[in-house]
Amino acid sequence: MKLDVVLVTNENAGGLLERGIAAIRSGDLTIDLAGVTTVDSAAVALLLAWQRAAAGQGKRLTFLGIPPGLASLADLYGVGGLLQLGNAAA
């Protein structure tokens, strides 16, 4: 699934969560965030929720095009390794 938004914040995270879960259920296990430029802490929670949804189906999710701000927040919160963002940066 390629996100078609530039902002991932608390204001739109709920809708994005549902879109991502639907994509995961349909077998799309790659989420491309290359177009995202602005994030807040809700973006980290969103990636974790998508990862949990995939794991609940016994699948592994891949994130592509991680914006630097999101990688920094994930590292700040100590979940960068858990999300396996090291090689996913844009």
C-alpha positions as CSV (number, residue, x, y, z in Angstrom):
1,M,0.0,0.0,0.0
2,K,1.4,3.4,-0.9
3,L,0.2,6.1,1.4
4,D,-1.2,9.0,-0.6
5,V,-0.9,11.6,2.1
6,V,1.9,14.0,3.1
7,L,0.8,14.2,6.8
8,V,0.6,11.3,9.3
9,T,-0.6,12.9,12.5
10,N,-3.1,12.3,15.3
11,E,-5.8,13.9,13.1
12,N,-5.7,11.3,10.3
13,A,-4.1,8.2,12.0
14,G,-7.5,6.5,12.7
15,G,-8.5,6.5,9.0
16,L,-5.0,5.4,7.9
17,L,-5.1,2.6,10.5
18,E,-8.2,1.2,8.9
19,R,-6.8,1.5,5.4
20,G,-3.6,-0.2,6.4
21,I,-5.4,-3.1,8.2
22,A,-7.6,-3.6,5.2
23,A,-4.5,-3.7,2.9
24,I,-2.8,-6.2,5.3
25,R,-6.0,-8.4,5.3
26,S,-6.0,-8.4,1.5
27,G,-2.3,-9.6,1.5
28,D,-0.5,-6.3,0.8
29,L,2.4,-6.6,3.2
30,T,4.4,-3.6,2.0
31,I,3.6,0.0,3.2
32,D,5.3,2.8,1.3
33,L,5.6,6.1,3.1
34,A,7.8,7.8,0.6
35,G,5.3,10.7,0.0
36,V,5.0,11.4,3.7
37,T,6.8,14.6,4.9
38,T,5.3,15.5,8.2
39,V,4.6,13.1,11.2
40,D,3.9,13.2,14.9
41,S,4.0,10.5,17.5
42,A,0.8,9.0,16.1
43,A,2.7,7.8,13.1
44,V,4.9,5.6,15.3
45,A,1.9,4.2,17.0
46,L,0.3,3.6,13.5
47,L,3.3,1.6,12.3
48,L,3.3,-0.5,15.4
49,A,-0.5,-1.2,15.1
50,W,0.0,-2.2,11.4
51,Q,2.9,-4.4,12.4
52,R,0.7,-6.1,15.2
53,A,-2.1,-6.6,12.6
54,A,0.3,-8.4,10.3
55,A,1.9,-10.5,13.1
56,G,-1.6,-11.5,14.1
57,Q,-2.0,-13.1,10.8
58,G,1.5,-14.7,11.0
59,K,2.9,-12.3,8.4
60,R,5.7,-9.9,8.3
61,L,5.2,-6.3,7.3
62,T,7.7,-4.2,5.3
63,F,8.0,-0.4,5.5
64,L,9.5,1.5,2.6
65,G,10.3,5.2,2.2
66,I,10.4,6.0,5.9
67,P,10.7,9.8,6.3
68,P,13.7,10.9,8.5
69,G,11.4,12.5,11.0
70,L,9.5,9.2,11.6
71,A,12.8,7.2,11.9
72,S,14.0,9.8,14.5
73,L,10.8,9.5,16.5
74,A,10.9,5.7,16.4
75,D,14.5,5.8,17.6
76,L,13.6,8.3,20.3
77,Y,10.8,6.1,21.6
78,G,13.1,3.0,21.4
79,V,11.1,1.2,18.8
80,G,13.2,1.8,15.6
81,G,14.7,-1.7,15.9
82,L,11.3,-3.3,16.6
83,L,9.9,-1.7,13.5
84,Q,13.0,-2.7,11.5
85,L,13.4,0.8,10.0
86,G,17.2,0.7,9.6
87,N,17.1,-0.1,5.9
88,A,13.8,1.4,5.1
89,A,14.7,5.1,4.8
90,A,13.9,7.0,1.7
